[in-house]
Structures are given as structure tokens and as C-alpha cells.
């Protein structure tokens, strides 16, 4: 007769504890496939519990497929080995298919994907178990629109330590991706305002604004970032910028332009700056550049960031920091929205930050990307293409620029590299109004680069660029 102790049950229901004990024995092979379980009455008597306790435990096991019942015969252990083998086989085939589709390229310098080996799975799993055990009440409550307080407190602490930003948890709003937060901002700031985005820049931002049918225009840039006079000329009310590391040019906005921009915002009521700080954690040399929000004394900067770069592109958790008056307005007008990130994911991420894992992860990833970048730069410098290539903006973020000395159109170079298994984009692709001076500059996003393919990638560059030189 099976015997289990209920001393460890503590506050959980007895049937739940019994269910877990039997389940563990099934998973570990202590109970064999098709083995008959004790009758409910005799089992209850042996354990010293009620028949209802055993009945509920069996019902839960049956509902999850760990046991099955036969009429007038009782409950039997399911042969889960075959189920697990079939599931494992399905997973392997699915992974092989996904890998085949993803690895059509030797290297994809346009991808933001991160290597799965770098994700802290064991720590994440440990925190998930702890949250399931210790946050049951919180998991079953509806989170406030802005997100659960522990995560907002954790983010506020991180911003204070890492970015020198002194913000309150009440100023932070959490959402599933920055696109969702943009939609909230448009409702908060007003659909009638004119929103400005950088040219060149990340085109998706413009598409998001236009999909909401708000006035939106591209703003000219120079070597220091957004040209402030173009904001005045274009009638822009709210400008969306990435001053710490612009994509794709890699520009880091100098402090003089930052104060000039803050001055523009302070000139009129209703003007704001959206500071997109999406990869500021990965400044590879020197100290992190202070955020624009940290020097704003007029409450004109809305700070936005995401965990997709630091953790994984599939971790859809982003946040924005609103000026105090906008945070109050948000609570008064938009608090009817439900938070789009599950409580479970929020609690796990909060612990990940609070217990110091996030900081250690960032440091480890910074070293990892630093080594990967240095290896790529070393390969380029030591290859035959070094005499026709120049490197710039390599000290921040996860991409740098490679300028190629050629008269061949960028589109043709990209097509030939693509045929050879290397995917790449040019800076020109991100312009709406390209400059008159034609330069052949390519964006080298190395975050998903696999080091074992590096020599093959360099061989592709050498072949393609050699053919280009012959055509000149």
C-alpha cells in the first residue's frame, strides 16, 4: 500500500499535497505504467485522511492525464513514457524546422535575435517556481493598468542605480511592447499634435503613429542628432528620439544638443520629447551616457525602454517613465485599461531585478558582446577587404557602421551578399530624404552572429567586394 507523509503539506490543501506526491512517483518511475492505484476507501484509511481527499487527488491526476480509470476496476497509472517520447520527437522536429528556416543565412546583420544559450534559463526557472509558491494571491489579482507595484519599484531602483534617474514607481507604466505604450501616449498627449520622428530612423515608429492617424513628420538629423530648427519648421509638438545610441547611424547626442532640445520643448506648453533608450545598457567602452530625462527639470521628457534587448526579443515587457503631471493625468483618464503583461511574468521579472540577477546578466552580456564585436572587427581588419572598408560608431549598442569604398549601388551589394548567405542593410535604406552625398555605409548588427560562421562570412565579403572592385 502506498504511504505518504502529510507533515510537509503545511497550508496547502491535503488533496493537493497527495496529488503532487503521486504525480512525482509517476514522473520518476516509482509507479509503473498501468499499475493499479489503491481503492479510494482503503487508501484513505491507510493515510488517515478522508475519502474526499483521495477522490479529489485522483480526479486532478485524471484531469491532467497522469492516471486513467476503468469502470468498476479503479484507477491506473498512464504510460506517460510514450507520450513524452512523442512530445519530445515533435519538439525536436519543430526545432529542426525552425532552425532550418532561421539559418538560411550564414549571418544576418539585420536581426535583433539573441543567442538562446545566453538567456539565464536556470535562474528564470528558479524564480518562476518561487513566484508560483509565494505569490499565489498576487497572481490571481488584476494588476493595475500601470503594472504591479513590485516591478515598478524594481525598475525605479534599477534606473536610479544605472541611469542616475530619480523617479517614483507611480511614474512608471508597464506594457507588452513599446508599440502598445505608443498608443497609450497618443491618447494621453493628444491625437491632434504633430509627432516627429528621426530621418534616418526606425521606420516602424512612423508606421505606428500613422496607423493611429495622427499627424507625423520626419525630422532632419546632422552629426549631433535631431536638428532643432527642423522641429520649428515642421510644426512638431512631440519628437521621438534615441539620443544615447541612434539607430542606424550610431550617433550619441552631445550634451549641448540635448540642452538645446530641452530648450525647444520648454518654449511651448504641450511640447514633449520621447526618449527611446532601447539599448543604452550596452555601451561597450566608457561610462554610460546620462539619460536626457535625468537632466530634464521642466518635466518635458518621457523615457521609454524595453527588456527585449537585454533579455530576449520574445520577452515582451517594456515601460515608460512619465513626468509627474502626466502620470497623474494617466491615472485619471486611462486607468480603465488592463495591463497587457501577465502578473506572473511581472513578478518573475521583478525578482530578477531585485535580487541582483539583472545587473549581473547585463554585465555578462556586455562582456559577451564586447568579445563578439572585437572578434568581428579583428577579422575585418585582418582580411583583404580592410583596404576598402572603414569602421565607425562601434563603442555603443549592438551594431556598428561599415563604410565601403565602391561605386556600386547599395542594393546590388545587398543582393549579392544575400545570394551568398549574408543578410545586411545599408544606412540609406533608413532615410526618407537621403543626403545628396552618396556614401555606401552598412549596418553591422552583430547580436545574432554565430562565431563559428565568422570565417565563412568573411570569405563571402571578400568574394563579393573583390568582384565589385573588378567592375570598377
N, C-alpha and C positions, 0 to 999 in steps of 0.2 A: 504493500500500500504506500502511495506517495505521501511524504510528510514534509511540511514546510513550517518554518517559524514565522510568527507574526510580530516578533519584537521590533523588527525594523520598519514596520508599517507606519508607525508614528501617526501623523494626522491624516494620511490618505485613507480612502475607503478600503475596507478589508477585501472586497471583491477585486479591486484594482490591484492590490498587492498580490493576491493569489493569481490573477490573470498574468501579471508580469513574471512571476516565478515559473509558471507552466510554460509561458512563451519562451523564456530563457532556456529551459530544458529542451524544448523542441528545437530551437535555433542551434544549440550546442550539441545536439545528437544524443542527449541523455534519454530522451523519449524517442523511440524508433518509429519510423513511418508505419502507419496503420495499426500502431499499438493502441489497445483499448484503454480508455481512462476509467478510473473508478466511478461507480454509480454516485449520483449526487448525494443520496442519503448516507451511504457508508463513508464517503469521502468527508462529508460534513461532520459526521460523528468522530472520525479519526482525527480531524483537525481541531475539533472543538469549536466550530463555527456553525452558523445557521445554514440550512439548505438553500435559502435565498442567496447567500453569499456565493456558494459554489455555482448555483444556477446562473447568476449574473456573470461570473468569471467565464463559464463555459460559453455563454451567449456572446460575450465580447470576443472570445477566441474564434468562435464560429463565424462571426460577422467579418472578421479580418482574414479568415481563410486558414487559420492555423490548425483547426480541428473541423471534422465533419460528423454529422450524426446519421445513424441508420435507424429507421423505425423499429421500436421495441428492442433495440440492441444496445443503444447508448452512443457515446462519443468516442471518436477515433482520431489519432494524430494524422494530419495531412502529410503526404510525401512532398515536402517543400523543396527537396533537392532538385527534382526535375524542373519545378517552377523557377528556382533560382538559376539553374543552368540555362534554361530557355531565355530568361530575362537577361542573363549575362551575355548570351550569344547575340540577342537582339541589340543590346547596348554596344557590343563590340562592332557589329555590322554598321550600326548608326554612326559610331565614332569614326570608323574607317571611311564611310561615305562622306562625312563632314570634313575629315582631314583631306580626302582627295579633292573635294571642292575648294577647300581653303588653300591647298598647296599647289594650285595650278601655277603659282609664281615661285621662283627661287627666292625672290624678295619682293615685298610690297611696301614701297616707301610712302604710300598714301594711307596706310592702315594705322588705326589707333589701338588695335588689339594688343593686349599684353600677354606674356607667356603664362600659361596656366601653372607652370612649376613655381612661379614666383608668388602665387596667391597663398596666404597663410591659412591653408585649409584646416590643419590640426587645431590651431588656436581658435579659428572661427567655429569649428565643430564643438570645441570645449565650451565656448561662450553660449552657443545655441542650447546646449544641454543645461547650462546653468540658468539661462533665461526661462526655459520650459519648466524648470523645477522651482525657481524662486520668484518669477514674475507672473504667476498664473492670473492673479486678479487684474493686473495691468493689461495683460494680453487680451482680456475679454471686455475691456472698456473701449469705447470710442475715443480715439485721440482727438485733441483739439485741432482745429484747422491748421495751425502753425506747426503741429508735431508735438510729440511727447516732451515734457519738460526735461527729463534726464538727458536726452540727446541734445536739446538746445543748450543746456548748461555745459555739456561736454564740448560742443562746438565753440561756445563763447570762451571757454578755458583754453582751447587749442589756438584760437585766433589771438588771444592775449599773449600766449607764450611764443607763438611762431611768427605772427604778423604785427605784433605791437598794437593790436586793435582793442580798445576798451569798450566793449559792447555788453548789453544786457541780454539775457536769454529771451526777454519779451520782444526784442527787436528782430529775432531770427524766425524765418519761415522756411519750413522743410517741404520739399515736393519731389515727385518722381520725375526727375529730369528738368533741365533748365527751360525746355520749351514750355512746360506746364507753368513754371514760375513767370515766364514772359507774359503768358496770358493773364495771370493774376495782376501783374504790374500794369498792363494796359488798362484793365478795369479800374485800378487804383489811381493811376495818374491821369487817365482820360483818353478816350478814343479820338478826340479832336486834335490832340497835339501832334506835332511833326517829329518823327523819330529818325535820328541819323545813325547810319552805320558806316564803318570804315571801308574805304576803297584804296587798295585791295583789302579783302577781308573774307570772313567765313560766310559764304552766300546763304547758308541755311538760316542765319539770323534774319536777313532781309525777307526771306520767304515766309518765315513765321509771322513777322509783322504784317506783311502784305496779305497773308491768309486771314488776318483779323480785320482787313480792310481799313487800316489806319494809314494816314499819310506817312510816307517813309522815303528817305533820300540817301544817296551815297555821299560821303564826306571825304574831301581830298586829304591826302596824307603827304608829309615830307619826311625827311630823315629823323625827325624828333617825334613823329606821331601825327595825330589829327591837327590839321591847320585850323586854328581858332577862327580866323576871318571867314573861312568857308561855312562855319556854323551860322554866323550872322547873315552871310549872303544867301544861305539856303533856308533861312527861317526855321532852323531846328530848335525844338524845345527840349528834347531829351536825346542825349547822344550815348551810344553804346560803344564802349572802347575796351581794349585789353592792353593797358599800359605797362604791365610787368613783363610781358613777353608776347608781342603781337604775332598773330598768325595771318599770313605766312612769312612776313618779312623778318621776324625775329627782333624787331625794334623794341628797346627798353626806353620808355619815355623819360627824358631827363626832368629833374625837379623844376627847372624854370618853366617848361611847358605845362607841367602839372598845375603849378600855381596860376599860370595864365588861363588854363581851362577852368579852374575853380573860380577865378575872377569872372569869367564869362557866365558861369552858372549863377553867381551871386547878383548879377546885374538885373535880373528879372525874376519875379515870382513865378513859380511853376516850372522853372528850368531845373533839370536834373542830369546827373551823369551816372550811367550804369557801368560799374567797373567789373568786367569779366576777368576773374583771376584764375582761370581754369587750370593752369599748370605751374603756378608760382612756386610750388613745393620743390620743383626740380631745377633750381638754379644750381649749376654744377661747379661754379667757381665763385669765390667771394661770398659775402653775406647776402641774404635775401633782400630784394629791393622793397622798401616800405610801401605799403598799400596807399592808394590815393585816399581811401576812406580814413586812414589814420591821421592825415593832415587836414582833413575837412572840418572846419569849425562852424560852417554855415548850414550843416545838415542838408547837403546837396548831393551826396554820393550814396548810391545804392550798390552794395557789394554783393557779388554773386560768385559762387564756387560750386564744385561738384566733387564727388568721390570716384567718378568714373576713371579719372586719370591715375589716381593714387592707388586704387584697389583693383577695379576691373571695369571695363566698359559695360558689363552686364549688371553692375551694382547701380541701379538707377536711383541714386539718392543725391539730390542737390539741395542747396539752400541759398537764401538771400538774407542780407542784413539791411533792414530798413532804418532810415533816420527815425528818431523817436516820434516825431509828429506823424510820420507816415505809418509807423507801427500802430499807433493809437487809432488812426483812421482805418487801417486794415481791420483791426479788431471790431470796429464799429460798423463796417459796411460789408466785409467779406467773410466774416467768421462762420457763415452758414455753410461754407464749403467743407467737405470732408478731406482730411489729409490723404494724399494719394500714395503714401508709403505705409506698408503694414506695420502695426505695432511691434510685431516680432522682429522684423528687420531693424527697426529703430532701436529697440532695446539692445540687440546684439551689437550694433554699431556704437551705441553709447558706451557700453562696457569696453569695447575695443579701444576707444579713445581714452576713457577714464583710467583704465588700468595700464596705460603706457604702451600698449601694443602698436597703436597707430604711429606714434613717434618713432619707435624702433623700426617699424615697417618702412616708413619713409626714408630713414637713414640707410637702411639696407638697399632699398630700391634706387636711391640716389647713387650709391656706390656701384650697384649693378649697371645702371645706365651710363654712369661715368666710364666704366671699363668698356662697355659695348661701344660707346661713342669714340673713345680713344683708339680702340682696335680698328674701327672703320676708318677713322682719319689716318691712322698709320698705314693701312692698306692702300688708301688713295695716294698718300704722299710717296709711297714706295713703288707705285705702279707707273707704267708708261703714260697714263692719262694725266699724271701730275703736271706736265708741262702745258696742258690746255685747260686745267681746272683751277679755280680759286675757291677757297672756303671762307665763309663768314657767318656771324651770329651763332657760334657754336657753344656759347657759355651758359645758355639758359634754355629751359624747356626740353622737349624730346625731339627736336628737329633742328637742322642747320641748313644753310643755303650753299649750293654748289653752282658756281658760275662757270659756264663752258665757253671757251673761245671758238666760235664757229659762226658760219653764215647760214647754216641750215635751220629751217623753221623748227620751233619747239615741238610742234605737233608731229613732225616727221621723226624727230628723235624719240619722242614718247612712243610712237607706233612701233619703231624698230626695236626699242628696248622691250616693249610688251611682247612682241613676237619671240624674243629671246628668253622670256620668262621673268622679266624685271618690270615692275609697275612703278611709275614715277609721274609726278605732276610738276608743271612749271609755275613760277610765280605769276606769269602773265595770265594764267587761267583764272586767277582770283581777282583780276581787275575788271571793272565795268568801263572805266575810262583809262585805258593804258597810256603810259607816258610815250612821248614821241621818240625818245631814245630807246632803241631796241636792244635789250640785253637778254642773254639766254641763261636764266637763273632757275635752278630746280630745287624743289623742296625735298629734303632728305629726312623723312620721319623714320627713325631707326628703332622705335619702340618694339615692333614685332619682328625685327630682323633676327634670323637664326644664324648664330655664329658659324655653324658647321657648313653653311652655304656661302660664306663670305668670299672664299677664293673663286668659286664659280661665278658669283655676282661680279667680281672684279674682272674676270675673264670676259664676261658679257660686255661690260663697259668698254674694255679695251677693244673688242672686236667692232662694236658699234661706232665708237669715237674714231677708230682708225679708218673705217670706211668713210666717215664724214670728212676726215682730213683729206682723203684721196679725192673726194669730189670737189674740193675747193680749188 
